[in-house]
Amino acid sequence: MRHPRIVMLILLALGALVIVCLAPGPSPHTSPTAAGTGDPQPVVGADDPVIIAAGDIAACGASHTGDEATAALLAGIAGTVLPLGDNAYPDGTSGQFADCYDPSWGASKARTRPVPGNHDYHTAGASGYFGYFGAAAGDPSKGYYSFDLGTWHLIALNSECAEIGGCDTGSPQETWLKADLAASQTGNILAYWHKPRFSSRGDQDSLQAIWNDLYDYGADVVLAGHTHLYERFAPLDSAGQPDATYGIREFVVGTGGAGHASYAPVANVEVQNDDAFGVLKLTLRPASYAWTFVPEEGKTFTDSGSSPTHGAPSAPTAAPAPTPTPVAIRFLKKADGGMDAFNTDPSWQPTINDRYAGMVMYPPYSDRFTFYAGEGFFYLDAYAVYVSPGRNDTGTSIQHILRDRSGEPCYIPWGGPTAGHPYPQYAADVGNPAFRDIMVSFITQKLATNPLYDGVYLDDVNLDLEAVSCSGGPIDPRTGQVMTNQDWKRYLVEFLEQVRSATAKKVAHNTVWYLTALDDPYLIREIKATDYIEMEQGFVDHGLTSGTGKFSWLKKMQFVDLVHSLGASLLDQDEDIRDTAGQKYGLANYLLFSNGTDFYSTFYEANPDQPWTVYEADLGAALGPRYSWNGLWRRDFERGFALVNPLGGSTRSANLGATHSDPWGGSFSSITLNARQGTVVLTR
């Protein structure tokens, strides 16, 4: 007979304060830890984010009440909920999510960021899982995504590797992960998925490349489920060996309520319990994290402690994996008034075709140009009705515009006063079916009748009502009330999807990238409805900031990665370039992310009669994504590399080891870049 016992262990191990309370029931297993001096437990800040995690959660039936017990715990803890996969048993169907998961953990759905498990994929494509969680679960073809909480970067990954093209080096998820980690190095890192890399049930070797990447970039914590118990590992290196300095601490939390299982603890397991359902509460502080296993009512086992965060190892375990991708500078020219003399002169037409892979043109003036051989787009504002009626070639009119409560017109706030109006363009009601039909008909007819145009370029694709100006806001004709921002986004995206479905030719959007959160479902739908997204100010935009905030360089790079992950390409329009230094910075940023289908555009030295050597620079194929190098951002190519020091960075110098050149005629063996500088280096 097992006698009840309570044991308190205080492990002052390698800077981590750990308190383990052992109560009646199967004894948790602890492994010895090296002696050391523990740091005082940090004070919890009022604004420190909290996450609550567990996997293997819900099953229907009178005998399955574990998920209800853990859901009751969620109700008492504020924070972001992370379901760690196998969320609805046995097969993750829509019905099982509705009948089993939703009545318990569904109460916290609005604050949930999930990952899928193997049982979720018992239904083809995990359609029940993605259908239930919607945009919060990421792209259904991937199931991985990332987001920030306070000073922490959280990465949700998909451990069902066979469903998403693998998890090994060079797979879509692993390639995305490297780029995401590279763009988020300034914060602390926590990753989570379903099947643990290491567990007493057995290791998942298919996740080795994922673990390597996380270790290389200094990840602090990994959470997983799948094994129906709780266990905490010592911090481990990329080989699964103890590493008190840079190791990743893995928590296996398969205790959401579906069932229990027992396994003998393997090496490096510090704590294990197999009879208590519960959730793991993690408090994420700027320089540390604290954990508490919270058991279901009636159980007394717990495990709590804290640990400082750490940076990345001084030397990565492997160089960036070679993944050659053909990349050239695909120049797109905006055919403004400065191009008129060239487009109408036959002697310049061969040069235009040779230099410009793409061109945005302005009908009806450009309708007569039949010589252009690249990707030609005709310009059209997405929701403008012009104050001057003669400019409304589409057939739209003042009857299609939005008005305020007093009946006064709403405008697109751009340009100066025109003919007694504050702006030259009214703002159309993009929710009006008649307006949509007229615009779609104009687009399809223009593309069908003019072979010059390979697609349409839609300007002012703005997913926020700040792009509509009128007193008190526009009135929604469908409700009679002031239009909400959500309805504006919905109407605009529905219109864009109608355009997309109406033509097989290319569609480009000029989008203000920072108007919505990167996980906004309407932004996801908008990107999926286009072939190209233009960033009007590119990375030379003087409005960008340092750090990781809404307007930061890093956030804009994350936007680029999002566009690529959804199958669209970028049009990097560097409007603010005024000199060679700006040209170097703009091109280097473009080369950091270009996947071979992205366009680059600027008005600086970009006409047919200006020197073109810089834009003909041939670096060959890209050997991998961008990465951090000597305090700079770098991307390697077969015949050179691009370097960028974003704004806010310290001046950086590097010895290149040999004499190299650049497309501007320079020759050097070392380089110094101040903040907001970049360059392109040719090695051969």
C-alpha positions as CSV (number, residue, x, y, z in Angstrom):
1,M,0.0,0.0,0.0
2,R,1.3,3.4,-0.9
3,H,1.3,5.8,2.0
4,P,0.4,9.5,1.4
5,R,3.4,11.8,1.5
6,I,4.3,15.3,0.9
7,V,7.9,16.2,-0.1
8,M,9.3,19.7,-0.9
9,L,12.3,19.8,-3.0
10,I,14.1,23.1,-3.7
11,L,16.5,22.8,-6.5
12,L,18.9,25.7,-6.8
13,A,20.3,24.6,-10.1
14,L,22.2,26.7,-12.6
15,G,20.4,29.9,-12.0
16,A,16.9,28.3,-12.0
17,L,14.7,28.3,-8.9
18,V,12.5,25.2,-8.9
19,I,9.9,24.1,-6.4
20,V,8.3,20.7,-6.8
21,C,5.4,19.6,-4.5
22,L,4.8,15.9,-4.4
23,A,1.5,14.6,-3.1
24,P,-0.3,11.3,-2.8
25,G,-0.4,9.3,-6.1
26,P,2.4,8.2,-8.4
27,S,5.6,9.8,-7.4
28,P,7.0,12.4,-9.8
29,H,10.5,11.5,-11.0
30,T,13.3,13.9,-10.7
31,S,16.8,13.7,-12.1
32,P,19.9,15.1,-10.2
33,T,20.9,18.6,-11.1
34,A,24.4,20.2,-10.7
35,A,25.0,22.3,-7.7
36,G,24.8,26.0,-8.2
37,T,23.6,29.3,-6.7
38,G,20.0,30.2,-7.4
39,D,18.9,33.7,-8.4
40,P,16.1,35.3,-6.4
41,Q,12.8,34.7,-8.0
42,P,11.9,37.8,-10.0
43,V,9.0,40.0,-9.1
44,V,6.0,39.4,-11.4
45,G,5.2,42.6,-13.3
46,A,1.6,43.7,-13.7
47,D,1.9,43.7,-17.5
48,D,3.8,40.4,-17.9
49,P,1.9,38.2,-20.4
50,V,0.6,34.8,-19.3
51,I,0.0,31.7,-21.4
52,I,-1.9,28.6,-20.3
53,A,-1.1,25.4,-22.2
54,A,-2.1,21.8,-22.4
55,G,-2.7,19.2,-25.1
56,D,-4.8,16.1,-25.6
57,I,-8.0,17.7,-24.5
58,A,-11.6,16.9,-25.3
59,A,-13.7,13.7,-25.8
60,C,-17.4,13.3,-25.5
61,G,-19.2,10.9,-23.2
62,A,-20.1,10.7,-19.5
63,S,-16.8,9.1,-18.6
64,H,-14.8,11.9,-20.2
65,T,-14.8,14.9,-17.9
66,G,-11.1,15.8,-17.8
67,D,-11.5,18.6,-20.3
68,E,-14.3,20.1,-18.2
69,A,-11.9,20.0,-15.2
70,T,-9.1,21.7,-17.1
71,A,-11.5,24.2,-18.7
72,A,-12.5,25.3,-15.2
73,L,-8.9,26.1,-14.6
74,L,-8.7,28.2,-17.7
75,A,-11.7,30.2,-16.5
76,G,-9.7,31.3,-13.4
77,I,-6.5,32.3,-15.2
78,A,-6.2,35.4,-17.4
79,G,-4.0,35.0,-20.5
80,T,-3.5,33.5,-23.9
81,V,-4.6,29.8,-24.2
82,L,-2.4,27.4,-26.2
83,P,-4.1,24.1,-27.0
84,L,-1.2,21.7,-27.9
85,G,-2.9,19.4,-30.4
86,D,-5.3,16.4,-30.3
87,N,-7.9,18.9,-29.3
88,A,-11.0,16.9,-30.1
89,Y,-11.1,13.1,-29.9
90,P,-11.1,10.7,-31.5
91,D,-10.9,12.2,-35.1
92,G,-11.1,16.0,-34.9
93,T,-14.3,16.2,-36.9
94,S,-16.4,19.3,-37.0
95,G,-19.0,17.6,-34.9
96,Q,-16.4,16.5,-32.3
97,F,-15.1,20.1,-32.0
98,A,-18.7,21.4,-31.7
99,D,-19.9,18.7,-29.2
100,C,-16.8,17.8,-27.2
101,Y,-14.3,20.7,-27.4
102,D,-16.6,23.8,-27.6
103,P,-18.6,23.1,-24.4
104,S,-15.4,23.1,-22.3
105,W,-12.3,24.8,-23.8
106,G,-14.5,26.6,-26.3
107,A,-15.3,29.2,-23.6
108,S,-11.8,30.5,-24.1
109,K,-11.8,30.4,-27.9
110,A,-11.5,34.2,-28.3
111,R,-8.1,34.1,-26.6
112,T,-6.8,30.8,-28.1
113,R,-3.9,30.3,-30.4
114,P,-3.9,26.5,-31.3
115,V,-1.7,23.9,-33.0
116,P,-2.9,20.7,-34.6
117,G,-2.2,17.1,-33.5
118,N,-2.3,13.7,-35.2
119,H,-5.9,13.1,-34.1
120,D,-6.9,16.4,-35.6
121,Y,-5.6,15.1,-38.9
122,H,-7.7,11.9,-38.7
123,T,-10.2,14.2,-40.6
124,A,-8.7,15.0,-44.0
125,G,-6.7,18.1,-44.0
126,A,-7.6,18.7,-40.4
127,S,-10.6,20.4,-41.8
128,G,-12.6,20.2,-38.5
129,Y,-9.7,21.8,-36.6
130,F,-9.2,24.6,-39.2
131,G,-12.9,25.1,-39.6
132,Y,-13.4,25.5,-35.9
133,F,-10.5,27.8,-35.1
134,G,-10.6,29.8,-38.3
135,A,-7.9,32.4,-38.9
136,A,-6.4,31.9,-35.4
137,A,-5.1,28.5,-36.6
138,G,-3.1,30.0,-39.6
139,D,-3.2,28.9,-43.2
140,P,-4.9,25.5,-43.4
141,S,-2.3,24.3,-45.9
142,K,0.4,25.0,-43.3
143,G,-0.8,25.2,-39.7
144,Y,2.2,27.2,-38.5
145,Y,2.4,30.9,-37.7
146,S,3.9,33.2,-35.1
147,F,3.0,36.2,-33.0
148,D,4.4,38.4,-30.2
149,L,3.4,38.7,-26.6
150,G,5.2,41.4,-24.7
151,T,8.9,40.9,-25.1
152,W,8.4,37.3,-26.3
153,H,8.1,35.8,-29.8
154,L,5.8,32.8,-29.9
155,I,6.0,30.3,-32.7
156,A,3.2,27.8,-33.4
157,L,4.5,24.8,-35.4
158,N,2.9,21.8,-37.0
159,S,4.5,18.5,-36.0
160,E,2.4,16.5,-38.5
161,C,5.2,16.7,-40.9
162,A,3.8,14.4,-43.6
163,E,0.8,16.7,-44.0
164,I,2.8,19.8,-44.8
165,G,5.8,18.7,-46.9
166,G,8.1,17.5,-44.2
167,C,9.9,19.1,-41.2
168,D,13.5,18.5,-42.3
169,T,16.1,21.0,-43.5
170,G,14.8,22.9,-46.5
171,S,11.2,21.9,-46.0
172,P,8.6,24.7,-46.4
173,Q,8.0,24.9,-42.6
174,E,11.7,24.7,-41.7
175,T,12.6,27.4,-44.3
176,W,9.8,29.6,-43.0
177,L,10.9,29.0,-39.4
178,K,14.5,30.2,-40.1
179,A,13.2,33.3,-41.7
180,D,10.8,34.0,-38.9
181,L,13.5,33.4,-36.3
182,A,15.9,35.7,-38.2
183,A,13.3,38.5,-38.2
184,S,12.6,38.1,-34.4
185,Q,16.0,37.7,-32.8
186,T,15.6,40.7,-30.5
187,G,13.0,39.0,-28.3
188,N,12.8,35.9,-26.1
189,I,11.5,32.8,-28.0
190,L,8.9,30.2,-27.1
191,A,7.8,27.5,-29.6
192,Y,5.0,25.0,-29.3
193,W,3.6,22.1,-31.2
194,H,2.0,18.7,-30.6
195,K,4.5,15.8,-30.8
196,P,7.5,16.4,-28.4
197,R,11.0,16.3,-29.8
198,F,12.0,14.4,-26.6
199,S,9.7,12.5,-24.3
200,S,9.5,9.3,-22.1
201,R,7.1,7.9,-24.7
202,G,9.8,8.2,-27.4
203,D,11.6,10.9,-29.4
204,Q,10.5,12.5,-32.6
205,D,13.6,12.5,-34.8
206,S,11.6,14.1,-37.7
207,L,11.7,17.4,-35.7
208,Q,15.5,17.5,-35.3
209,A,16.0,20.3,-37.9
210,I,13.3,22.3,-36.2
211,W,15.0,21.9,-32.8
212,N,18.4,22.8,-34.3
213,D,17.0,26.1,-35.7
214,L,15.4,27.0,-32.4
215,Y,18.6,26.2,-30.5
216,D,20.7,28.2,-33.0
217,Y,18.6,31.3,-32.4
218,G,18.5,31.1,-28.7
219,A,15.0,29.7,-28.0
220,D,14.2,29.4,-24.3
221,V,11.1,27.2,-24.1
222,V,9.3,24.5,-26.1
223,L,5.9,23.2,-25.2
224,A,4.3,19.9,-26.5
225,G,1.6,17.4,-25.8
226,H,0.9,13.9,-27.3
227,T,2.3,12.0,-24.3
228,H,-0.5,11.8,-21.9
229,L,1.3,13.0,-18.8
230,Y,3.3,16.0,-17.5
231,E,7.1,16.1,-17.7
232,R,9.7,18.8,-17.5
233,F,13.1,18.4,-19.1
234,A,16.4,20.0,-18.2
235,P,17.5,22.6,-20.7
236,L,18.9,20.6,-23.7
237,D,21.2,21.4,-26.7
238,S,20.7,20.5,-30.3
239,A,21.9,16.9,-29.6
240,G,19.5,16.5,-26.6
241,Q,22.3,16.8,-24.1
242,P,22.1,19.1,-21.0
243,D,23.1,22.6,-21.7
244,A,22.6,25.0,-18.7
245,T,23.8,28.1,-20.7
246,Y,21.9,27.9,-24.0
247,G,19.7,24.9,-23.7
248,I,16.0,24.8,-24.5
249,R,13.7,23.7,-21.7
250,E,10.9,21.4,-23.0
251,F,7.6,20.9,-21.1
252,V,5.4,18.0,-22.2
253,V,1.8,18.9,-21.1
254,G,-0.4,16.1,-22.5
255,T,-2.8,16.7,-19.5
256,G,-5.7,18.5,-21.1
257,G,-8.2,15.8,-20.1
258,A,-8.4,13.1,-22.7
259,G,-6.6,10.4,-20.6
260,H,-3.6,9.3,-18.7
261,A,-0.6,7.2,-19.7
262,S,2.5,6.0,-17.8
263,Y,6.1,5.8,-19.1
264,A,9.3,5.3,-17.3
265,P,11.2,8.6,-17.2
266,V,14.1,8.9,-19.6
267,A,17.3,10.8,-19.1
268,N,17.1,14.5,-18.5
269,V,13.5,14.4,-17.2
270,E,13.5,16.5,-14.0
271,V,9.8,16.1,-13.1
272,Q,7.1,13.7,-14.2
273,N,3.5,13.1,-13.2
274,D,1.0,10.7,-14.8
275,D,-2.2,11.0,-12.8
276,A,-3.3,14.6,-12.7
277,F,-5.0,16.5,-15.4
278,G,-4.0,20.2,-15.4
279,V,-2.6,23.1,-17.3
280,L,0.8,24.8,-17.4
281,K,0.8,28.5,-16.6
282,L,3.8,30.4,-17.9
283,T,4.5,34.0,-17.0
284,L,6.7,35.6,-19.6
285,R,8.9,38.4,-18.2
286,P,11.5,40.5,-20.1
287,A,14.5,38.6,-18.8
288,S,13.0,35.4,-17.3
289,Y,10.0,33.1,-17.3
290,A,8.1,31.4,-14.4
291,W,6.1,28.2,-14.6
292,T,3.4,26.6,-12.5
293,F,1.6,23.3,-13.3
294,V,-2.0,23.9,-12.1
295,P,-3.8,20.6,-11.3
296,E,-7.4,19.8,-11.6
297,E,-9.6,20.2,-8.5
298,G,-8.9,17.4,-6.1
299,K,-5.3,16.9,-7.1
300,T,-2.4,18.4,-5.3
301,F,0.6,17.7,-7.5
302,T,2.2,20.8,-8.8
303,D,5.6,21.9,-10.3
304,S,6.7,25.5,-10.2
305,G,9.9,27.5,-10.8
306,S,11.5,30.3,-12.7
307,S,14.5,30.6,-15.0
308,P,16.4,33.5,-16.7
309,T,16.2,33.7,-20.5
310,H,19.3,33.5,-22.6
311,G,20.6,34.5,-26.0
312,A,21.8,32.4,-28.9
313,P,25.0,30.4,-28.8
314,S,28.0,32.3,-30.0
315,A,28.4,30.0,-33.0
316,P,25.5,28.3,-34.7
317,T,25.6,24.6,-35.1
318,A,25.3,24.8,-38.8
319,A,25.6,27.4,-41.6
320,P,22.4,28.5,-43.3
321,A,21.3,25.6,-45.4
322,P,22.0,26.0,-49.1
323,T,18.6,26.3,-50.9
324,P,19.5,27.9,-54.3
325,T,16.7,30.1,-55.5
326,P,17.1,32.0,-58.8
327,V,17.0,35.7,-58.0
328,A,17.5,38.7,-60.3
329,I,16.5,42.3,-59.9
330,R,13.1,42.3,-61.6
331,F,12.6,46.0,-62.3
332,L,9.1,47.3,-62.6
333,K,8.6,50.8,-64.1
334,K,5.8,53.1,-63.3
335,A,5.0,54.7,-66.7
336,D,4.4,58.2,-65.4
337,G,4.7,61.4,-67.5
338,G,8.5,61.1,-67.6
339,M,8.1,58.0,-69.7
340,D,5.9,59.5,-72.4
341,A,8.8,60.6,-74.6
342,F,10.3,57.1,-74.5
343,N,7.1,55.1,-74.9
344,T,6.2,57.1,-78.0
345,D,9.6,56.9,-79.6
346,P,10.2,53.5,-81.4
347,S,14.0,53.8,-81.0
348,W,13.6,53.4,-77.2
349,Q,11.2,50.5,-77.3
350,P,13.9,47.7,-77.5
351,T,15.6,49.2,-74.4
352,I,12.3,49.4,-72.5
353,N,11.6,45.7,-73.2
354,D,15.1,44.8,-72.2
355,R,15.2,46.7,-68.9
356,Y,11.7,46.5,-67.5
357,A,10.3,43.1,-66.4
358,G,7.0,44.9,-65.4
359,M,5.3,48.1,-66.1
360,V,2.3,49.9,-64.6
361,M,0.5,52.0,-67.2
362,Y,-2.3,54.5,-67.2
363,P,-5.3,54.1,-69.5
364,P,-6.7,55.4,-71.7
365,Y,-3.4,57.1,-72.7
366,S,-1.5,53.8,-72.5
367,D,-4.0,51.7,-74.4
368,R,-2.2,52.5,-77.7
369,F,1.2,51.1,-76.5
370,T,1.3,47.7,-78.2
371,F,5.1,47.1,-78.2
372,Y,5.7,46.3,-74.5
373,A,6.7,42.6,-73.9
374,G,6.9,42.4,-70.1
375,E,4.2,42.1,-67.5
376,G,2.0,45.0,-68.2
377,F,-0.6,46.2,-65.6
378,F,-3.2,48.9,-66.2
379,Y,-3.8,51.3,-63.3
380,L,-7.2,51.5,-61.6
381,D,-8.1,53.0,-58.2
382,A,-10.0,50.3,-56.2
383,Y,-12.8,52.6,-54.9
384,A,-12.3,56.1,-56.4
385,V,-15.1,58.0,-58.1
386,Y,-13.5,61.1,-59.5
387,V,-14.9,64.6,-58.8
388,S,-14.3,65.4,-62.5
389,P,-17.0,63.2,-64.2
390,G,-14.9,63.0,-67.4
391,R,-12.3,60.9,-65.6
392,N,-14.7,58.1,-64.6
393,D,-13.9,55.7,-67.5
394,T,-15.2,52.7,-65.6
395,G,-18.9,53.9,-65.7
396,T,-19.1,54.6,-62.0
397,S,-20.7,57.8,-60.9
398,I,-21.6,59.9,-57.9
399,Q,-24.6,57.6,-57.2
400,H,-22.1,55.0,-56.0
401,I,-20.3,57.0,-53.4
402,L,-20.4,57.0,-49.6
403,R,-21.9,59.9,-47.7
404,D,-22.0,61.1,-44.1
405,R,-25.0,61.5,-41.8
406,S,-25.9,64.9,-43.4
407,G,-25.6,63.6,-46.9
408,E,-22.3,65.2,-47.7
409,P,-19.9,63.1,-49.9
410,C,-17.0,61.1,-48.5
411,Y,-13.6,61.4,-50.1
412,I,-10.3,59.5,-50.4
413,P,-8.0,61.8,-48.4
414,W,-5.2,62.2,-51.0
415,G,-4.3,65.2,-53.2
416,G,-5.3,68.8,-53.0
417,P,-8.6,70.8,-53.4
418,T,-10.2,70.2,-56.8
419,A,-13.1,72.1,-58.3
420,G,-14.4,73.3,-55.0
421,H,-13.9,69.8,-53.3
422,P,-11.3,69.1,-50.6
423,Y,-9.9,66.1,-52.6
424,P,-10.1,65.0,-56.3
425,Q,-11.7,61.6,-55.5
426,Y,-14.9,60.5,-53.8
427,A,-14.8,57.3,-51.8
428,A,-17.1,54.7,-53.4
429,D,-19.3,52.3,-51.4
430,V,-17.4,49.0,-52.0
431,G,-20.3,47.1,-50.5
432,N,-22.6,48.2,-53.3
433,P,-23.2,45.3,-55.6
434,A,-23.8,47.7,-58.6
435,F,-20.5,49.4,-58.0
436,R,-18.7,46.0,-57.8
437,D,-20.3,44.7,-60.9
438,I,-19.4,47.9,-62.9
439,M,-15.8,47.7,-61.8
440,V,-15.4,44.0,-62.4
441,S,-17.0,44.3,-65.9
442,F,-14.6,47.2,-66.7
443,I,-11.6,45.2,-65.6
444,T,-12.4,42.0,-67.4
445,Q,-13.3,43.9,-70.7
446,K,-10.1,45.9,-70.5
447,L,-8.0,42.8,-70.1
448,A,-9.9,40.9,-72.8
449,T,-9.6,43.6,-75.4
450,N,-6.1,44.8,-74.9
451,P,-3.3,42.2,-75.2
452,L,-0.8,44.8,-73.8
453,Y,-2.2,44.3,-70.3
454,D,-1.3,41.2,-68.4
455,G,-3.2,42.3,-65.3
456,V,-4.8,45.1,-63.3
457,Y,-3.0,47.2,-60.7
458,L,-5.5,48.3,-58.0
459,D,-4.5,51.3,-56.0
460,D,-5.8,52.3,-52.5
461,V,-6.4,48.8,-51.2
462,N,-6.7,50.1,-47.7
463,L,-8.2,47.8,-45.1
464,D,-9.1,50.6,-42.7
465,L,-11.7,53.4,-42.7
466,E,-9.0,56.0,-42.1
467,A,-8.7,56.0,-45.9
468,V,-12.3,57.4,-46.1
469,S,-12.8,61.0,-45.1
470,C,-16.1,62.5,-44.1
471,S,-17.6,64.1,-41.0
472,G,-18.6,61.6,-38.4
473,G,-17.7,58.7,-40.7
474,P,-19.6,57.2,-43.7
475,I,-23.1,55.8,-43.3
476,D,-23.5,52.2,-44.3
477,P,-26.4,52.1,-46.8
478,R,-27.2,48.6,-45.7
479,T,-27.6,49.4,-42.0
480,G,-28.4,53.1,-41.9
481,Q,-25.7,53.4,-39.2
482,V,-22.1,54.6,-39.3
483,M,-20.1,52.0,-41.1
484,T,-17.9,49.9,-38.8
485,N,-14.2,49.2,-39.6
486,Q,-14.9,45.5,-39.7
487,D,-17.7,46.0,-42.2
488,W,-15.5,48.2,-44.4
489,K,-12.8,45.5,-44.4
490,R,-15.4,42.8,-45.2
491,Y,-16.9,44.8,-48.1
492,L,-13.5,45.6,-49.6
493,V,-12.2,42.1,-49.4
494,E,-15.4,40.6,-50.9
495,F,-15.0,43.0,-53.8
496,L,-11.3,42.1,-54.2
497,E,-12.2,38.4,-54.2
498,Q,-14.9,39.1,-56.8
499,V,-12.2,40.7,-59.0
500,R,-9.8,37.7,-58.4
501,S,-12.5,35.2,-59.4
502,A,-13.4,37.1,-62.5
503,T,-10.1,36.9,-64.3
504,A,-7.2,34.5,-64.7
505,K,-4.8,37.4,-65.4
506,K,-2.6,39.0,-62.9
507,V,-3.9,41.2,-60.0
508,A,-1.8,43.6,-58.1
509,H,-2.8,45.6,-54.9
510,N,-1.2,48.7,-53.5
511,T,-1.7,48.1,-49.8
512,V,-0.8,50.1,-46.7
513,W,0.9,47.2,-45.0
514,Y,0.6,48.4,-41.4
515,L,-3.1,49.2,-41.2
516,T,-4.1,45.8,-39.8
517,A,-2.5,43.2,-37.6
518,L,-0.6,40.5,-39.5
519,D,-3.0,37.8,-38.4
520,D,-6.1,39.8,-39.3
521,P,-8.3,37.3,-41.3
522,Y,-9.2,40.0,-43.8
523,L,-5.6,40.8,-44.5
524,I,-5.0,37.1,-45.1
525,R,-8.0,37.0,-47.5
526,E,-6.8,40.1,-49.3
527,I,-3.3,38.7,-49.9
528,K,-4.8,35.5,-51.2
529,A,-6.9,37.5,-53.7
530,T,-3.9,38.9,-55.4
531,D,-0.6,38.0,-57.2
532,Y,1.4,41.1,-56.1
533,I,1.3,43.3,-53.1
534,E,3.0,46.7,-53.5
535,M,4.8,48.3,-50.5
536,E,4.6,51.9,-51.8
537,Q,7.5,53.2,-49.7
538,G,9.6,50.0,-49.6
539,F,12.3,49.8,-46.9
540,V,13.7,53.3,-47.5
541,D,10.5,54.6,-45.9
542,H,11.5,57.3,-43.5
543,G,8.5,56.5,-41.4
544,L,9.9,53.1,-40.3
545,T,11.2,52.7,-36.8
546,S,13.7,50.6,-34.9
547,G,12.6,47.8,-32.5
548,T,9.7,45.4,-33.1
549,G,6.7,47.8,-33.0
550,K,3.9,48.4,-35.5
551,F,6.0,50.6,-37.9
552,S,9.3,48.8,-37.4
553,W,11.7,47.5,-40.0
554,L,11.3,44.0,-38.5
555,K,7.5,44.1,-38.6
556,K,7.7,45.1,-42.3
557,M,10.0,42.1,-43.0
558,Q,7.4,39.9,-41.2
559,F,4.8,41.4,-43.5
560,V,7.0,40.4,-46.5
561,D,7.3,36.8,-45.1
562,L,3.5,36.7,-44.7
563,V,2.9,37.7,-48.3
564,H,5.3,35.0,-49.5
565,S,3.9,32.4,-47.2
566,L,0.4,33.0,-48.8
567,G,1.7,32.5,-52.3
568,A,1.8,36.2,-53.4
569,S,4.8,38.3,-54.5
570,L,6.0,41.8,-53.6
571,L,6.4,45.0,-55.5
572,D,9.0,46.9,-53.6
573,Q,8.5,50.5,-54.5
574,D,11.3,52.7,-53.1
575,E,9.8,56.1,-53.7
576,D,12.1,58.0,-51.2
577,I,15.4,57.3,-52.9
578,R,17.3,60.5,-53.7
579,D,20.9,59.4,-54.0
580,T,23.3,56.5,-54.4
581,A,23.3,55.7,-50.6
582,G,19.5,55.4,-50.8
583,Q,19.8,53.2,-53.9
584,K,22.3,50.9,-52.1
585,Y,20.1,50.6,-49.1
586,G,16.9,50.0,-51.1
587,L,18.5,47.3,-53.4
588,A,20.1,45.5,-50.5
589,N,16.8,45.3,-48.6
590,Y,15.1,43.9,-51.7
591,L,17.7,41.3,-52.1
592,L,17.3,40.2,-48.5
593,F,13.8,38.9,-49.2
594,S,13.3,38.5,-53.0
595,N,12.2,35.0,-54.0
596,G,12.8,35.5,-57.7
597,T,9.2,36.6,-58.5
598,D,9.2,39.9,-56.6
599,F,9.5,43.3,-58.4
600,Y,11.7,46.2,-57.5
601,S,10.8,49.8,-58.5
602,T,12.1,53.3,-57.9
603,F,12.1,56.6,-59.8
604,Y,15.8,57.2,-59.0
605,E,18.0,56.7,-62.2
606,A,15.3,54.5,-63.7
607,N,14.5,55.9,-67.1
608,P,15.7,54.3,-70.3
609,D,18.4,57.0,-71.0
610,Q,20.0,56.6,-67.6
611,P,22.9,54.2,-66.6
612,W,21.6,50.7,-65.9
613,T,24.7,48.8,-64.6
614,V,23.5,48.7,-61.0
615,Y,20.2,47.0,-61.9
616,E,21.9,44.4,-64.1
617,A,24.0,43.1,-61.2
618,D,24.0,39.3,-61.3
619,L,24.6,37.6,-58.0
620,G,23.3,34.3,-59.1
621,A,21.0,32.1,-57.1
622,A,20.2,32.8,-53.4
623,L,21.7,30.2,-51.1
624,G,19.2,30.6,-48.4
625,P,17.1,33.2,-46.4
626,R,18.4,36.3,-44.7
627,Y,20.2,35.8,-41.4
628,S,22.0,37.8,-38.7
629,W,25.8,38.3,-39.3
630,N,28.1,40.5,-37.2
631,G,25.2,42.7,-36.2
632,L,24.0,43.1,-39.8
633,W,21.4,41.3,-41.9
634,R,22.9,39.2,-44.6
635,R,21.8,37.0,-47.5
636,D,24.2,34.9,-49.5
637,F,24.1,34.3,-53.3
638,E,26.3,32.3,-55.6
639,R,28.3,35.3,-56.6
640,G,27.9,37.7,-53.7
641,F,25.8,38.8,-50.8
642,A,23.6,41.7,-49.6
643,L,24.2,43.5,-46.3
644,V,21.7,45.7,-44.4
645,N,22.1,47.7,-41.2
646,P,18.5,48.8,-40.4
647,L,17.7,52.1,-38.8
648,G,18.4,52.1,-35.0
649,G,21.4,49.8,-35.4
650,S,24.9,50.6,-34.2
651,T,27.7,51.3,-36.7
652,R,29.1,48.0,-37.8
653,S,32.4,47.1,-39.4
654,A,33.4,43.7,-40.9
655,N,36.5,42.3,-42.5
656,L,35.5,40.5,-45.7
657,G,38.7,38.4,-45.8
658,A,39.4,39.3,-49.5
659,T,39.0,42.2,-51.9
660,H,35.5,42.4,-53.4
661,S,33.6,44.9,-55.5
662,D,30.1,46.3,-55.8
663,P,27.8,47.2,-58.7
664,W,28.7,50.9,-58.1
665,G,32.3,50.4,-59.1
666,G,33.8,50.2,-55.6
667,S,36.5,47.8,-54.4
668,F,37.1,46.9,-50.7
669,S,38.2,44.2,-48.3
670,S,36.3,45.5,-45.3
671,I,33.1,47.3,-44.9
672,T,31.5,49.8,-42.4
673,L,27.7,50.4,-42.4
674,N,26.0,53.0,-40.3
675,A,22.3,52.6,-39.3
676,R,20.0,52.8,-42.3
677,Q,22.7,51.8,-44.8
678,G,23.2,48.7,-47.0
679,T,25.2,47.5,-49.9
680,V,25.5,44.7,-52.4
681,V,28.9,42.8,-52.5
682,L,30.1,41.0,-55.6
683,T,32.5,38.2,-54.9
684,R,33.2,37.1,-58.4
